[in-house]
């Protein structure tokens, strides 16, 4: 299972992204070089994670996850994951 909270926390607090006293992460890219199995596919995003990803994107930050799910023979990205999430806002 992907620890969404931990990954999103790498960018730092949303209210401090523009602080001159910090240097928050601007881009995070993760590529899974293997096809995820049925038991280890990426979980759907929860609404709280969707909101955080959307806020990060609006603040000019970039999170990109490239992966191949068990059920498909194509590469998917974070945008695909957002669109496929049942919790999408």
Contact map, one row per residue, 1 for C-alpha under 8 A:
11100000000000000000000000000000000000011110000000000000000000000000000000000000000000000
11110000000000000000000000000000000000000110000000000000000000000000000000000000000000000
11111110000000000000000000000000000000000000000000000000000000000000000000000000000000000
01111111000000000000000000000000000000000000000010000000000000000000000000000000000000000
00111111100000000000000000000000000000000000000010000000000000000000000000000000000000000
00111111110000000000000000000000000000000000000000000000000000000000000000000000000000000
00111111111000000000000000000000000000000000000000000000000000000000000000000000000000000
00011111111100000000000000000000000000000000000010011000000000000000000000000000000000000
00001111111110000000000000000000000000000000000000000000000000000000000000000000000000000
00000111111100000000000010000000000000000000000000000000000000000000000000000000000000000
00000011111111001000000111000000000000000000000000000000000000000000000000000000000000000
00000001111111011000000110000000000000000000000000000000000000000000000000000000000000000
00000000101111111000000000000000000000000000000000000000000000000000000000000000000000000
00000000001111111000000000000000000000000000000000000011000000000000000000000000000000000
00000000000011111100000000000000000000000000000000000000000000000000000000000000000000000
00000000000111111110010000000000000000000000000000000000000000000000000000000000000000000
00000000001111111110011100000000000000000000000000000000001000000000000000000000000000000
00000000000000111111000000000000000000000000000000000000000000000000000000000000000000000
00000000000000011111111000000000000000000000000000000000000000000000000000000000000000000
00000000000000000111111000000000000000000000000000000000000000000000000000000000000000000
00000000000000000011111000000000000000000000000000000000000000000000000000000000000000000
00000000000000011011111100000000000000000000000000000000000000000000000000000000000000000
00000000000000001011111110000000000000000000000000000000000000000000000000000000000000000
00000000001100001000011111000000000000000000000000000000000000000000000000000000000000000
00000000011100000000001111110000000000000000000000000000000010000000000000000000000000000
00000000001000000000000111110000000000000000000000000000000111000000000000000000000000000
00000000000000000000000011111000000000000000000000000000000011110000000000000000000000000
00000000000000000000000011111100000000000000000000000000000001110000000000000000000000000
00000000000000000000000000111110000000000000000000000000000001111100000000000000000000000
00000000000000000000000000011111000000000000000000000000000000011100000000000000000000000
00000000000000000000000000001111100000000000000000000000000000001110000000000000000000000
00000000000000000000000000000111111000000000000000000000000000001111000000000000000000000
00000000000000000000000000000011111000000000000000000000000000000010000000000000000000000
00000000000000000000000000000001111100000000000000000000000000000011000000000000000000000
00000000000000000000000000000001111110000000000000000000000000000011110000000000000000000
00000000000000000000000000000000011111011100000000000000000000000011110000000000000000000
00000000000000000000000000000000001111111000000000000000000000000000110000000000000000000
00000000000000000000000000000000000111111000000000000000000000000000111000000000000000000
00000000000000000000000000000000000011111000000000000000000000000000000000000000000000000
10000000000000000000000000000000000111111100000000000000000000000000000000000000000000000
10000000000000000000000000000000000111111110000000000000000000000000110000000000000000000
11000000000000000000000000000000000100011111000000000000000000000000100000000000000000000
11000000000000000000000000000000000000001111100000000000000000000000000000000000000000000
00000000000000000000000000000000000000000111110000000000000000000000000000000000100111100
00000000000000000000000000000000000000000011111011000000000000000000000000000000110011110
00000000000000000000000000000000000000000001111111000000000000000000000000000000000010100
00000000000000000000000000000000000000000000111111100000000000000000000000000000000000111
00000000000000000000000000000000000000000000011111110000000000000000000000000000000000000
00011001000000000000000000000000000000000000111111111000000000000000000000000000000000000
00000000000000000000000000000000000000000000111111111100000000000000000000000000010000111
00000000000000000000000000000000000000000000001111111110000000000000000000000000000000001
00000001000000000000000000000000000000000000000111111111000000000000000000000000000000000
00000001000000000000000000000000000000000000000011111111100000100000000000000000000000000
00000000000000000000000000000000000000000000000001111111110000000000000000000000000000000
00000000000001000000000000000000000000000000000000111111111000000000000000000000000000000
00000000000001000000000000000000000000000000000000011111111111000000000000000000000000000
00000000000000000000000000000000000000000000000000001111111111100000000000000000000000000
00000000000000000000000000000000000000000000000000000111111110000000000000000000000000000
00000000000000001000000000000000000000000000000000000011111110000000000000000000000000000
00000000000000000000000001000000000000000000000000000001111111000000000000000000000000000
00000000000000000000000011100000000000000000000000000001111111100000000000000000000000000
00000000000000000000000001111000000000000000000000000001100111110000000000000000000000000
00000000000000000000000000111000000000000000000000001000100011111000000000000100000000000
00000000000000000000000000111100000000000000000000000000000001111100000000001100000000000
00000000000000000000000000001111000000000000000000000000000000111110000000011100000000000
00000000000000000000000000001111000000000000000000000000000000011111000000111100000000000
00000000000000000000000000000011111100000000000000000000000000001111100000111000000000000
00000000000000000000000000000001011100000000000000000000000000000111110111110000000000000
00000000000000000000000000000000001111001100000000000000000000000011111111110000000000000
00000000000000000000000000000000001111001000000000000000000000000001111110000000000000000
00000000000000000000000000000000000001000000000000000000000000000000111110000000000000000
00000000000000000000000000000000000000000000000000000000000000000001111111000000000000000
00000000000000000000000000000000000000000000000000000000000000000001111111100000000000000
00000000000000000000000000000000000000000000000000000000000000000001100111110000000000000
00000000000000000000000000000000000000000000000000000000000000000111100011111000000000000
00000000000000000000000000000000000000000000000000000000000000001111100001111111100000000
00000000000000000000000000000000000000000000000000000000000000011110000000111111100000000
00000000000000000000000000000000000000000000000000000000000000111100000000011111110000000
00000000000000000000000000000000000000000000000000000000000000000000000000011111111000000
00000000000000000000000000000000000000000000000000000000000000000000000000011111111100000
00000000000000000000000000000000000000000001100000000000000000000000000000011111111110000
00000000000000000000000000000000000000000000100001000000000000000000000000000111111110010
00000000000000000000000000000000000000000000000000000000000000000000000000000011111110010
00000000000000000000000000000000000000000001000000000000000000000000000000000001111111010
00000000000000000000000000000000000000000001110000000000000000000000000000000000111111110
00000000000000000000000000000000000000000001100000000000000000000000000000000000000111110
00000000000000000000000000000000000000000001111001000000000000000000000000000000000011111
00000000000000000000000000000000000000000000101001000000000000000000000000000000011111111
00000000000000000000000000000000000000000000001001100000000000000000000000000000000000111
